[in-house]
Amino acid sequence: MMLVSPYTVAGCGALSAFLIAFSAFPAQSPMAARLKKMERVSEKSVSQRVMIIERIVTKEHNSRLQQRLIEAGWYGVTPLAMTMRGVGSLGIGLVAALTMMFFFDNNILGVLTGAFTALVGWRMPSIMLSRALKARKESMQRALPDFLDLLGSTVQAGLALNAALVQAVDATEGALRDELTSLLAEIRLGRPRADAFNALAERVNEESVTTMVTAIVQAERLGSNLSDVLRELAKETRDRRWLRAEERAAHLPVKMLLPMALFMIPSLYLMIFGPVVARVLMNK
């Protein structure tokens, strides 16, 4: 029988809670730090500012985890903080695992339950990050068609693209507004508009936004009618959203098989064959 001191379990739990609480303090976001650096060089010439901005931007995506944090909008969370959360969650999972093992008297069921609990605790921060990333991209997909409609209308009314962006961003809400605000800040600080748009697409890493950026950059480069391009983009984005909704609706019957097999079919069998079995037992 494995002996583990209760003080060890309590210490592991306290250390894990400290790591999670410490990692919850927001750090300075990479975007805010980048904008502050760009503001410090705002008095330089345009060519010097562009070169410094490019050097700063190339350091933004230093790892895959950093890229996922940016895509999820967790600008106040660093990769180190996510690692601390993972370690802290693993410690909490181990405390729960040891408790389960004590409860099941260290048998094989307790070991398996404890291992599963520790694994869930270790993966929990990554699962939360994935859910936040998915929700943020879905929010952008919902807001993008209305933004494109408004942007196309303001461009067609005679406003320049920068002024039209300001008007459209003011009427947009959610995650898309935050990213477009960062885009406008970069443009105001002297970054070329095409580079700022490409940085937006790289930062968001969402198919609809990437298509929008590519179309706008190409339309400006080729001198096409931007309002017509934006109108077609809005229509295409709505059609894509509708197709995505139909695809999800088509997946519902498959997802309903397991709940039906676990809950509805046994109840149905009980209702059909229960009286028959009861009558047979009574006749005996």
Secondary structure in CASP SS format (residue, H / E / C, confidence):
PFRMAT SS
TARGET T0000
AUTHOR 0000-0000-0000
METHOD secondary structure of the structure
MODEL  1
M C 1.00
M C 1.00
L C 1.00
V C 1.00
S C 1.00
P H 1.00
Y H 1.00
T H 1.00
V H 1.00
A H 1.00
G H 1.00
C H 1.00
G H 1.00
A H 1.00
L H 1.00
S H 1.00
A H 1.00
F H 1.00
L H 1.00
I H 1.00
A H 1.00
F H 1.00
S H 1.00
A C 1.00
F C 1.00
P C 1.00
A C 1.00
Q C 1.00
S C 1.00
P H 1.00
M H 1.00
A H 1.00
A H 1.00
R H 1.00
L H 1.00
K H 1.00
K H 1.00
M H 1.00
E H 1.00
R H 1.00
V C 1.00
S C 1.00
E C 1.00
K C 1.00
S C 1.00
V H 1.00
S H 1.00
Q H 1.00
R H 1.00
V H 1.00
M H 1.00
I H 1.00
I H 1.00
E H 1.00
R H 1.00
I H 1.00
V H 1.00
T H 1.00
K C 1.00
E C 1.00
H C 1.00
N C 1.00
S C 1.00
R H 1.00
L H 1.00
Q H 1.00
Q H 1.00
R H 1.00
L H 1.00
I H 1.00
E H 1.00
A H 1.00
G C 1.00
W C 1.00
Y C 1.00
G C 1.00
V C 1.00
T C 1.00
P H 1.00
L H 1.00
A H 1.00
M H 1.00
T H 1.00
M H 1.00
R H 1.00
G H 1.00
V H 1.00
G H 1.00
S H 1.00
L H 1.00
G H 1.00
I H 1.00
G H 1.00
L H 1.00
V H 1.00
A H 1.00
A H 1.00
L H 1.00
T H 1.00
M H 1.00
M H 1.00
F H 1.00
F H 1.00
F C 1.00
D C 1.00
N C 1.00
N C 1.00
I H 1.00
L H 1.00
G H 1.00
V H 1.00
L H 1.00
T H 1.00
G H 1.00
A H 1.00
F H 1.00
T H 1.00
A H 1.00
L H 1.00
V H 1.00
G H 1.00
W H 1.00
R H 1.00
M H 1.00
P H 1.00
S H 1.00
I H 1.00
M H 1.00
L H 1.00
S H 1.00
R H 1.00
A H 1.00
L H 1.00
K H 1.00
A H 1.00
R H 1.00
K H 1.00
E H 1.00
S H 1.00
M H 1.00
Q H 1.00
R H 1.00
A H 1.00
L H 1.00
P H 1.00
D H 1.00
F H 1.00
L H 1.00
D H 1.00
L H 1.00
L H 1.00
G H 1.00
S H 1.00
T H 1.00
V H 1.00
Q H 1.00
A C 1.00
G C 1.00
L C 1.00
A C 1.00
L H 1.00
N H 1.00
A H 1.00
A H 1.00
L H 1.00
V H 1.00
Q H 1.00
A H 1.00
V H 1.00
D H 1.00
A C 1.00
T C 1.00
E C 1.00
G C 1.00
A H 1.00
L H 1.00
R H 1.00
D H 1.00
E H 1.00
L H 1.00
T H 1.00
S H 1.00
L H 1.00
L H 1.00
A H 1.00
E H 1.00
I H 1.00
R H 1.00
L C 1.00
G C 1.00
R C 1.00
P C 1.00
R H 1.00
A H 1.00
D H 1.00
A H 1.00
F H 1.00
N H 1.00
A H 1.00
L H 1.00
A H 1.00
E H 1.00
R H 1.00
V H 1.00
N C 1.00
E C 1.00
E H 1.00
S H 1.00
V H 1.00
T H 1.00
T H 1.00
M H 1.00
V H 1.00
T H 1.00
A H 1.00
I H 1.00
V H 1.00
Q H 1.00
A H 1.00
E H 1.00
R H 1.00
L H 1.00
G C 1.00
S C 1.00
N C 1.00
L H 1.00
S H 1.00
D H 1.00
V H 1.00
L H 1.00
R H 1.00
E H 1.00
L H 1.00
A H 1.00
K H 1.00
E H 1.00
T H 1.00
R H 1.00
D H 1.00
R H 1.00
R H 1.00
W H 1.00
L H 1.00
R H 1.00
A H 1.00
E H 1.00
E H 1.00
R H 1.00
A H 1.00
A H 1.00
H H 1.00
L H 1.00
P H 1.00
V H 1.00
K H 1.00
M H 1.00
L H 1.00
L H 1.00
P H 1.00
M H 1.00
A H 1.00
L H 1.00
F H 1.00
M H 1.00
I H 1.00
P H 1.00
S H 1.00
L H 1.00
Y H 1.00
L H 1.00
M H 1.00
I H 1.00
F H 1.00
G H 1.00
P H 1.00
V H 1.00
V H 1.00
A H 1.00
R H 1.00
V H 1.00
L H 1.00
M H 1.00
N H 1.00
K C 1.00
END
